[in-house]
Amino acid sequence: VQLQASGGGSVQAGNSLRLSCAASGSGFRRFGFNTFDISWYRQAPGKRREQVAIHSSGTYTQYEDSVKGRFIITRDNGKKSAYLQMNSLKPEDTGVYYCMARSPAHDDYWGQGTQVTVSS
């Protein structure tokens, strides 16, 4: 399983970005992409990586408190992709964003990260 995150960039506070996570590889022969839980994590400089949003293999979603009402996680199983729509961005949203896919066997796969920088 390979994950490719993209869509990061540098924006001013209040603006929006949409991150994409494209999945590929033969690892989906055992479990289809639609059976994986997909999460977005971020890591700010000098801080631990934290989960900001998760989309279950079904319809369940959950968000970290600081992004509730501003970020939306979605997925397109037909395209083996997941997205993170980030609105009303704040400087504290700055960091490297990673997508992670967890299989039904609890194997975790990580993408390479995409940088998001929000200036005030």
N, C-alpha and C positions, 0 to 999 in steps of 0.2 A: 504494500500500500504506500503510495506517495501522495503527499499533499502539497499543493502549491498555493501559497497565499499571495495576494496582490491587492492593489488599490490604495496603499498607504500614500502619504504625502505630507506636505506642509501647508497648513491652513491657518487662518485667523480664527480666534474664538468666535463662536456663534455659527460657524459654517458647518458643512456636512461632508462626510466621506462615506463611501460604500466599499467595504472590504469583500473580497471574494476568496473562496477556498475551493480549488479544483482537485478532485481526487482521481487517482488512476492506479493501475497496477493489477497484477494477477491475484493479489490478496483478496479481491472481492469474489473469487470463485467459490470460496467456502461460505462466506457470509456476504450477502448483497449489501451495497451501500445503504440501502434503505433500512437495514437492521442496526446500523451504527448510530450511537449517540455522537453528536457533533458539538464541540465547545470552542469558544474563543477565549483566549487568555491574553493578558498583556503583562509586560514587565517594564516598569519605569526604571530609570537609572538609579542604581543603588538599592533597589527594592526587590522583594520576592515576586516571582511570577504569580499572578492571581487570575482566577477565572472570572470573566465578566459576563458570559452568557452561555447557556447550554440549550440545545434543541434535542430532545429525545428522538428515538427512532419513530415515535408516534407524533403526537401534537404538543407534548408538554414542553414548555419553555420556562427558563428561570434566569433572572438577572441579578447581578451584584447591585447592592443598594444605590451606589453612586451613579449608576447608568440607567436605572429604572425610569421609564418615561422618555428617554432620549435615544436609547439603542434598541434595535429590533433585529433579532436573529431569524433567518429563514433558511430554507433548504429547497433544492430542486433535485429530487432523487433521480429523475430521468437524465439529468446532466451531471450526476455525481458531484454536485456542488453545494456549497453553503455560503451564506452571505451575512455580513453584519452592517446594517445601515446605522450610521452614527450621526445623530443630529445634535444641534446646539452644543458643539464641541467646546470643551474647556481646556485651559492649559494643563490641568491635572490629568487629562486623558492622554497626555503625551507618553509614548512608550513604543516598544516593539510588540506587535500583535501577532499571536500565533493561533492557528487552528489546530485542533486535536480531534481525532476520531477514535472512539472506543468501540471495539467489536463486542458482540454478545459474549465472547470468551474473555472479555476484559483485557484484551491487548490494546495498548495505546499507541497511536501513530501521530507524529508531530510534523507540521510543516516548518518551513525555514524562517518564518517571521517576515513581517512587513512593518516598516517604520512609520509611525504617525507622530507628527509634531504639530502642536497647537500653540500658537503665539497669542499673547494678549494684546 
